[in-house]
């Protein structure tokens, strides 16, 4: 049964003092997602009357090890994986952008990959696959735009309270059995190694499955972030969508006065974990919403 969902929820820990602060809404908003998503969100927020500006806190680059990505693509084509978990839109673009032929692999019948068993998993009958796993609607749309069949995509229900690994696992765990194999397509850290939250892969392992990780893109903090913020309005609100982006902001927080005793601006965070990461920066108000543009807009409008 569907239910009404709150668009914005005050963070229970970070907002204890916000009730004593003036609630003048920000006149400017920084959208901190990587490009090109930041530009898309800015355009749509401006169309809705929000004075938004793009300020990406992460720079997305190519896969640090193309040979590893090519080997992962070969394995997918060979039917070696039961599911491929795309952790973000950039994971989709990084893998399918470099290997567009993979789009036709998702949702194939077992017979299309040479039989009802995969590799060393003899005696295990596979269903249509591999499945394309995602936790958010934006990533699902990225798959569709690159010709992955909608029927091959597994994702949380559209009316879920949040789009995250915990919500996704409630339904995905029914698929996983001993020897079920999941490839996680991620971003890389500064050393070129796949990086990110391991909660979902740990659940697959605990259920008897097997996991591997491959980096389809790199992500680093902009080298000129402090320079970009010189002279920036200090009463701006912030749309924060990842903990790593918050870490980039923390490195230059003093430039903005985003620090305890500073101007105490407002933040709209697209997950509770992002809000927790933003806590030490001393935001005066923190709202948590789902990572969709409609929910972010509703959060911003709730401050008016």
Protein Blocks (a to p, Z undefined) as FASTA:
>chain_A
ZZdddfbdcdfklmmmmmmpccbdcfbdcdfbdcfklmmmmmmmmmnopacddddfbdcd
ddfblmlmmmmmmmmmnopafbdcdfbfklmmmmmmmmmmlmmmgopafklnopabehjl
ghiacddddddddfbfklmmmmmmnopafklpccddfkbfbdcfklmmmmmmmmpcghia
cdddddddfkopacddfklmmmmmmnopacddddfbdcdddfklmmmmgopafkbccddf
bfklmmmmmmmmmmnopaghilopadddfbfklmmmmmmnopabdcdddfbfklmmmmmm
mmZZ
